[in-house]
């Protein structure tokens, strides 16, 4: 028996398939809001930021889809503007927000161009302030690359899982559940 099949038992194969499917769906769900931002209607918002928060779990991870910034403007606790950014854009934005401080932050006007993806959620496509701005072309290039590569990774993991399912069905069909030996297929004798 091949060493691969001796070490890769039925349970290992099922666990590997489950892991690949979970990773594929997790990546697809993480990239879905960013992909939906391409099809939303662009709107312009003016206001002063009332709350700025980084992603609590993935902040500073460097993973583009998980590392994001959320802004609430004009004391509206429900409307949130989500910024997906590259490392350079992150450094620029954090420099703006940290140099402003709490007192200055409420006095600083922002111009936000965003696409609506849900009733109270927008994906930022451009942001401008007296401190500087990040243009739509910078955001859109980064968003397009991110959606492409993460969608490709998700599809690749999904197809590898499908390939493993086909291998599972073809090889482990005639294997015992708790032993690493083959059993003879049942035949119909007349």
Residue pairs with C-beta under 8 A, 6 or more apart in sequence:
1 180
1 181
1 182
5 171
5 180
6 180
8 16
9 180
10 168
10 172
10 175
10 177
13 164
13 167
13 168
13 172
14 168
16 164
17 161
17 164
17 165
17 168
20 157
20 158
20 160
20 161
20 164
21 157
21 158
21 161
23 157
24 154
24 155
24 157
24 158
24 161
25 154
27 65
27 150
27 153
27 154
27 157
28 151
28 154
30 65
30 66
30 150
31 65
31 146
31 147
31 150
31 151
31 154
33 82
33 117
33 121
33 123
34 65
34 84
34 123
34 143
34 146
34 147
35 147
35 151
36 117
36 123
37 115
37 117
37 123
37 125
37 143
38 115
38 143
38 144
38 147
39 115
40 115
40 116
40 117
40 122
40 123
41 115
41 116
42 113
42 114
42 115
42 125
43 113
43 114
43 115
43 116
43 122
44 111
44 112
44 113
45 73
45 81
45 110
45 111
45 112
45 113
45 114
45 122
46 109
46 110
46 111
46 112
47 73
47 74
47 109
47 110
47 112
48 73
48 74
48 105
48 106
48 107
48 108
48 109
48 110
49 71
49 72
49 73
49 105
49 106
49 108
49 110
50 72
50 73
50 74
50 75
50 76
50 106
51 71
51 72
51 77
52 69
52 70
52 71
52 72
52 97
52 105
53 69
53 70
54 60
54 67
54 68
54 69
54 70
55 66
55 67
55 68
55 69
55 70
57 66
58 66
58 67
58 68
59 67
60 67
61 67
62 87
64 84
64 85
64 86
64 142
64 146
64 150
65 84
65 146
65 150
67 85
67 90
68 82
68 83
68 84
68 85
69 82
69 83
69 85
69 90
69 93
70 80
70 81
70 82
70 83
71 80
71 81
71 83
71 110
71 112
71 124
72 79
72 80
72 81
73 79
73 81
73 110
73 112
78 120
79 120
79 121
79 122
80 120
80 121
80 122
81 112
81 114
81 122
81 123
81 124
82 121
82 122
82 123
82 124
83 93
83 124
83 127
84 123
84 139
84 142
84 143
84 146
85 93
85 134
85 139
85 142
86 142
89 134
89 138
89 139
89 142
92 132
92 134
93 127
93 134
96 129
96 131
96 132
97 105
99 131
100 108
100 131
108 129
108 130
108 131
109 129
109 130
110 127
110 128
110 129
111 127
111 128
111 129
111 133
112 122
112 124
112 126
112 127
112 128
113 124
113 125
113 126
113 127
113 136
114 122
114 123
114 124
114 125
115 122
115 123
115 125
116 122
117 123
123 143
124 139
125 136
125 139
125 140
125 143
126 133
126 134
126 135
126 136
126 139
127 133
127 134
128 134
174 182
174 183
174 184
174 185
175 181
175 182
175 183
176 183
